[in-house]
Amino acid sequence: MPAAKPPEFRRRAVELARQREKPIAEIAHDLGIAESCLRRWMKLDDVDAGRSDGTTSDERAELVRLRRELRVAKMEIEILKRASAYFAREVLPDPK
């Protein structure tokens, strides 16, 4: 997988493509990226700018953060359930 490009590089690449001075394929080749990559960046820029429907970058970042928090919370709940069951066995007398 190729290395991720910095946001400034992406922004400038999208600007160049939007100027339509050269075909997108040529711009992508000149920048050393795939044409599909440049088109994807353009689509993401359209969504972020509100020109197209979809999930914005901020919304995607929030979803990632919330999913991570949920995963951690579920693990913590599972640990607490096991701990409470363990301590309940120690406290309660054996029913013999």
N, C-alpha and C positions, 0 to 999 in steps of 0.2 A: 504494500500500500504506500503510495507516495506521501511525502511529508506534507502536513497541513500548511497552507499559505497564510501569512498574516492578514488580519482584517483590512489593513490599508491596501495591500496588494489586490485583494478581492474587490474592494470598492473601486479602485482605479481601473481594474480589468472590466468591471461592469460599465463604468463610465465610457471607456473606449468602445465597448461593444454597442452602447446606446447611441454613440455619435454616428454610427453606420458609415464611416469612411472606408472601411474594409469589411469583407464578409467575416462573420463570426468565426468560421473555421480558420481563417487566416490569422485573425487576432489571437485565437487560442494557440495556434501553432507557434506564433512569434513569442508568446509568453511562456511556452513550454508546458502547457496544460492541455487536457482533453477538451474537445469541443463540448461534449456533454457536461463536463464540469462547469464550463463558463455559462452554458445555458441554465444549469441548475442554480448557479449564483445569481443569474438575472431573475430567475423565477422567485428565489428567496427574497431578493431585493424588492420585487413587485409586491410580495406579500407584506414585507416589513413596512413599505411605504403606503400600504392600503390600496394599491391599484388592483390587487387581486385577492380573492378569498383564500384563507388558509391560516395555519398556525404561525404566528410571528416568532422571531428569534427569542424575544423576551418570554413569550408564552412557553416555548419549548424548554428554555432554561428553567422556568418555574416548574414545569412538569417533571423534569429530571430531578430537581431538588425535592419536590414533594414525594416522588416515588422512592427516592433514597431515604427520606425521613420515615415513610411508611414501612419500608423494609426493616429499618433499624428498630422502629417501634414494635413491629411484630416479633423480632428476635428478642427484644427486651421482655415482652409479654410472655413469650415461651420460657425464657430463663426464670422469670418470676413464678410462673406456674410450677416449674420443676422444683424450684427452691421451696415454695410453700408446701408442696407435696412431701418433700424430703423432711422439712422441719415438723410437719404434721405427724409423720411416722415417729419421730423422736419424742414428741410431746405426749401423744396419745398412748395409753397403756396397751399392751398386747392382749387381744380378746381371747385368751386361752381358757 
